[in-house]
Amino acid sequence: MKLLQNVRWLQDVFDCPLVIQLTGRDVLLGNYGSNGALDDEKFLFKHENTVEQVLQYTQSNARDIIGVGFNPDKTFIFSNFEFMG
């Protein structure tokens, strides 16, 4: 969370746009899984995760990011899993 707060501070100070690519909840939290896999990779290689579970992880991450208070007019958040197909 501290990392996101620092990024928000940079956005506020420099009044710049921010693009956030959601590829895995572990990446955003700074905590890779035991195999270092991202959520989209977890779906491909760990068959116990469904597409719906992976998308729920991504939506949860987006809510956490939005809660930090980034400028919505200058912030673009997208899911690698959904955006790229």
N, C-alpha and C positions, 0 to 999 in steps of 0.2 A: 504494500500500500504506500509505503514511503516513496518508492520509485515513481508511482503515479502522481503523488503530490508534488514531487520535484519536477516532473514533466509539465504539470499544470502551471507551476510557478514560471517555468520557461515560456510557456504559451502566453501567460499574462504579461510577463516582462517584455517579450519581443513581439507580442501581438501577431503571432504567426499561426498558419494553419497546421493541423495535426492529422495525420493519417495513421490509424491503428488497424493492423491486420491481426485478426483473431485466428490463430492456428492451434492453440491449445491452452487449456487453463493452467497447466503446469508452467508454461513459459511466462505467462503474466504474473504468476505468483512467485517467480524466480525459483521454482522447485520442480525440476524435471522428475518424471517418474523413474521407477527403478531401471527401465531400459531407455530412458531419455525420449520416449515417444511423445509426439504431439497428439491432440485429440483426433485429428483426421487420420494420423498414422495408427492410432489405437484402434480405430474402426477397421482399418485394413488388415492389421496383423493380430489383433486380439478379438476373436470371434464372439466373446461374451458381451461386447458392447454393440448396441444397435445404433442405427442412424439417429433415432430419436434421442438416445442418451447423449450422443456426441453433440447434437444440436442444443440440448438442454445445458450442457457445459458451456457452450459458446454464449447462449443467451444470458446465463448467470454471470459470465465474465463481463459482458456488455453492460449489464445493470451495475456491476461494481465500478466499472470505469465511469459511467455516466454519473454515478453518485459522488465522484470526486469533484465534479463541478467544472468540467471543461466547457469552453465556449461552444455551444451547439452550432453556431453559425460557421465556426472555423474548425470543426472536428468531423472527420469522416471515419466511421468504424465499419469494417466489413469482415465477414467470415470467409476465410480461405475455403472452407468446406462448402459453403453455399454459393459464394461468388464465382468460384472457378468450376463448380460442379463436381 
